[in-house]
C-alpha cells in the first residue's frame, strides 16, 4: 500500500480477479469519506458479511445508516462513557491483580479477552446478559478470525473455517436474541449499552429501533468493537517497551495521576502524555484498508470511475506520508504535543475513518485504552521475552503475531 504512491493518485490493483482503485492521494481519500460520501457504498467485503451480521452500523448504508447513527449515538455520549469507564477499570484491575512477578504473559491474548469482557459487560448487566456474554466470548474470536477467511475467499467453500464461522454466528445470533427479548420485556434503563439502544428515539421522527435492528447493532458492537482497543493496547505495550524514554515518561505520568496505584475515572484528564502515545500507536498500527463502492459515476482526480467500482483507501499508507509525518517510520508521541498536532490536517489521520461513516465508538476506545494502560502501568512493567520476536500479522486489522512479555513489579 505504501509503495503505490509512486504510481499515481489512483492506482488499479486486483483482489483476485476483481479490480480495485486505490486512492493514494490523502485529499482524494478524505473527499470520498466525507464531502462525497453519499456517492459511495460500503464495498465488497461488507456485502459478504451482511447476510451473517445483519444491518448494524458497520454494514448499513444510505438512509438506514443515517437513521441508525442517530439512534446509536446516545450510547456513546460522554456521560454514558464515564459510566462504562468504571467497568473498564474494574475488569483491568482484576486482570493485573492476577499477575505474578516474573510471570510470562501472552499480552495480546489477555488484552483481547479483556476487550471482549469490557464490550460484553458494558452491553449487558442482567444475569441472562452475563450468561450470554460468556457464550459470546467463546464465539467472537472465531467470527473475527474465520470471518476474514470468508471475506477474502472468492466463493463459499465447505472448509473448516466456514463451518466454524456458521456455527459461531448462529450461536451468537440466538443468544443475543434472547437477551434483547428479555430486556425489551422489562423496559428498564439499567445504564448499559443495550438499554440505551432499546430506549433511543430518533430525534427527527420519534421512532425507536425494533428488535431486529437492536439485535444487529449488538452483534456489530460485539464483533467490530472487540479488537480495536485490544490490538491498540497490545501495540501500545510493544512500542513503549522498545522506546525506554517513552516508557519512562508514561510511567511518570501514571505515577503522578494515580499515586495510590488504583486507577479512577478522575485520573483521565491527567493522562495527557498517555493520550499522545495512544494517538501515535493508532497512527503507526492503524487499519491497512478501507473499501468503498461507487453508487454513481464518479470523477476522482483525472480518473472517471463507473458505478459499481471498488475503491480502496489505506489509512496505513496515509499515516506513512513523509510530507505530513517527517520520518514516518519513527515512533514519536511528541508529534501529538499541542503545538505539533495542530499542524497535522485532519484528513491525514484516519484510524477511525472519517466523515459520516467514522466510528461512533472512538471516544469509548480512547477511554478504554488509556484506563487499561494506566491500570497496568500502575502495578507492572511489561518486558519483552528474548528470542520471541513480534511481527505484524495482517487480517482486517494489523495484529501482533504474538506478544509474550514478562511482568515485572514497578513498586515494592
N, C-alpha and C positions, 0 to 999 in steps of 0.2 A: 504493500500500500504506500509506504513512504517513497518507494522508487518511482512511482507513477508520475510524480510531479514533473519529472524531466521530459515527459512525453506529451504534455499539453494540459489544458484546463479541464477537458472532458476526454477520458480515455476508455476505450472499449476493452473489456476483459470478458472471459467466458466462464460461467459457472456450469461445468459440464458442457452441454451444447447451448445453453441459454446465454445470450449476450447481456451484459450489464454495463452501464455507463457510469464510470467512476468520476466524481467531481473532485478534482484536486485543488481547485481554487476555493479557499475558505469563504469568500464573499458569495460565490455561486451556491455553495452548500448552505450557507446561512439563509440565502434567499429562498431556497427550496423548503427549508424547515420553518420559515417564518412568513415572509411577505407573500409568497406564492404557495403556501401550504395547501390551500384549497384546490390546487390543480393536481395534487398527488394523493394516492392511497398509500397503504402500508407496505406493499411489496410481497414477493413470492413466499418468503418464509412464514410471514404472518398468515397468509392464506392456507398454508399447510397445517398450521396449528389450530385454526379457528374451529374445525369440526370437533376438536377434543376439548378445548379450553373455553369455547363459547365466545361471547361478545363483551368481555371485560375491556377496560380502558386500553390495555396494551394491544388489543386486537381490533377494536371497533374503529370506524371511520365516519366521516360526514356528520349529519345531524345527530345520529345516535351517539357518536363520540362526544360532541359538544354538550348534549344533554347529560350524559353520564359524568362528564368532567364537572359540571356544575353541582351534581349530586354527591360526587365523591369528595370534592374539595373540602367540605367542612370536617371530614375525618382527619384532615391534616392541618387543621387550624392550630395556631401556636399554643393555645390553652390545652387542647387535646394532647399535643405532643409532650407538653410538660407532664401530663398525667402518665403517658406511656413511658416517659423517661424514668419514672420510679421503678417500673417493671424492668427496664433495661439494666438499671443499677443493681436491682435485687438478683437478677439472673447472672450478671457478670461477677458480682461479689461471690455468689455461690460457686461459680466456676473456679475462681482463683483461690478460694478458701480450701479447695480440694487438692491443690497442687502441693508437692513436697520438694524441699531443697535438693537440687541435683537431678531431679526427675527429667527424663527426656519426653517432651510433649509434642505430639503431632498438632502443631498450632493451627494449620489450615483446617484439619478435621474438627478440632474443638471449636473453632470460631464459626464454622458452618453449622455445627449443632446448636451453638448459642444463637446464631442468627435466625435459625428456624424456630427455636424456642421463643425468641422475642416476638417474631411475627405471630406465632400461634397464640401466645399469651395475651398480646395486645388485641388480637382479633376476638378471642373467646374467653369469657370469665366464668361461665357456668360449669357445673360438673360434667354435663354432656359435652360441652365445648372442650374441656380438658381431655376427656377421653378421645374426642375427635382429633385433638392436637397430637396425641400420641400416635394415632393411626397415620395422620398426615406426615409426621416426622419420618416414618418409615418409608413413605411413598415418594415424597418430594425429591430426594436425591436421584431416584430412578427416573422421574419425569424430566429433570434437568439434564442428566447425562444421556439417557436414551432418546429424549426429545430432540437433541441436536443431531443424533444419528438419523432420526426420521426427517428432520428439516433438510438435511443435505443429501438425502437419498433420492434418486430420480424417480423411484417408484416404491410402493409399499410392498416390501418383500417379507416372506414368513421367516424372518431371522429372530434369534432370541431377544435382541434389543427391542424389536417391535412388539413381541409378545409380552415382555416385561412391562413396556410402556402401556399397553392396552389394559393389563390387569391393574396397574397402579392408578391410571386415570379413572377407571371405573370405580375403584375403591374410594378415591378422593371425592369424586362427584357424589357418591352415595352418602358418605359421612357428612360432607358439607351440607347436603340437602337436609339431613336430619337435624343438624344444628340450626339452620335457617328456619325450618318449620317450627322448632321449639321456641326460638327467640321471637318469631312472629306471633306465636300464640300468647306469650306473656306481654309483649309490647312495652316492656320496661327499658329505660335507658340505664345500662349498667356501666357506662363510661368506657366501653370497649369499642373497637372499630366496627364490629358487626352492628351494635346498637345504632351507631351514627349512620351507617348505611341504610338501615331499616327506617329510621326516623327522618332522614333528609328529605326536604321538599325542594323541588325546582323553583328557584326564585321567580322565574318567568311564568310558569304555568300552575304552580302549587302541587304538581303531581309528585308521587313517590315511586320508587322502584318496585316492580313486582318481584316475586320470589326468584324467578329465573334470572333477572338482572342482578339481584343481590348475590345469588349463587355464583354467577360468572365473575363478579368483582372479587368475591372472597377467594375463588380458585386462582384468579390472576395475582392477588396480593400474596398468596401462599407460595406461588411458584416464581413470579417475577421479583418479588420483594425480598426473597431469602438471601440470594447470593450477593447482591450488590454491596451491602455493608460488610458481609463476612469476608469476601475476597479483598475488598479495600483494606480491611483491618489486617489481613494476612500480609499484604504487601507493605502496609504501614510498619509492622514489626520487622519485616525483612529489610526494609530500607534504613530504619534507624539503627539496626544492628550493623549495617555496612557503613554508616556515617556517624562516627563517635561524637562529633561536635553537635550534630542534630540531636542525637540521643541525650547528650548532657543537658542541652537547653530544654528539651522536652521534659526530662526528669525534674529539672529545677523548677519549671513552671508547675508541674503536678504537685511537687512537694509544697510549694507556696500556696497553691489553690486548695489542697487537701491535707493540711498539716497533721491531722489525726489518722490519716491513712484510709478514711472511709469517704468515698465519693458521694456527693449530694447534687441535686439539681442546681442548687445555688452556686456550685463551682463553675458551671458552664460559661458564664460571661468572662471568667478569669482565664480561660484556656485559649488565649489569643494565638500564641505560637503554635499550639496544637492544631488550631484551625488552618494555619499556613501549611503545616506538614500534611494534613489531610488533603488540602487543595492540590498540593504538588503530587501526592500519591495518585489522586484521580486524574491528574494530567499525564503522568508517566505510565499509568497502568489502566487507562480508560478503555472503553469499548473500541474494538477494531473495526466494526462495521455496523452501519445503519442502512436499511433498504427502504426505498420508496418506489411507487409505480405511478407513471403519468396517467392521469384520467382524461386529459385532452392533449392536443398537440402543443408542445412547449419549446420555446427558444431558450437555450442555455448557452450563453456566450455566442460563439459562432456556429453552434450545433443546433439543429432542429430535430427534436425527438418526437416520434409519433405517439399517439395514445397507446397505453399498454406497455411502454418501455420500462425496464427495470433500472432504477437509478441507485447507485451506491455512494455512500458518504462514509469516510473513515475519520472519526474523531481522533483516533491514534495518530494518523498522518497529520491532521491539523495541529495537534499538540506537539508535533516534532518540527514545525515550521521554524527555521532558524531566523527568519526576519522578525518574528514576534517573540520567539523564545531563544535568545542567544545561547549557544552551546546547549541545544535542547536535550542531549543525552545526559546532561549533568543533573543530578537530583539536588534541587536548590529551593528549599521552602521560603527563602528570603525573596524569591520572585513575587511572593504574595504579601510582602510587607505593604502597609497602606500607601506608601509613596510609589512603589513599583507596580503594584496591582492595578492602579488607576491607568497605567499605560497600556494594559492589555485589552484590546477591543473584545467585547462580549462574544462576537461571532467566532473568536478563535479559542473558545473554551466550551467544550461540548460533552462533558461526562454524563450529563442527563438529557442529551439532545437539546432542543431549543424550540421556542415558539409554542403554538397551541398544543403540540404533542410532547412537550417536555414532561419529564416525570413529576407527578404531583407529590411524590413522597421524598423529594430530595432533602427537605429540611428534617424529616424523620431520619433519613440515612445519615446526614451530617451529625445529628444529635447522638444517634446510636454509636457511631464511630468514635466520637470524642469521649463519650462517657465510658465506653468499654476500654478504650486505650488508657484513659486515666485510672480506671479501676485496676487494670493490670499493672501499670507503672507505679501505682501507689504501694504495691507489695513486691513486685518482681521485676527483674531484668531478664529478658529473653536473649539467650546467646546461641548463635548458630552452632550446629553439630559438625565438627570437622569431618571431611570426607563424604559429606552428603550434599552435593551441590543442588541449588534450586534453579529451575529453568521455567520459562513461560510455557504454558500449555493452552493452546488456543481452541476454544469452543465458541459458544455465543459471546462469552467474555474471556479475558485472559487470566487464567488461573496460575498459581504456582504449582509446578509439577508435584511438589511435596514441600513441607516446611517443618522439619524436625528442629526443635530448639530446646535448650536446657534452661530450666527455671532456676534462677539464682536470686536469693533473698536480697532486697535492697537495704533493709534496715534490721539490725539486731540479729 
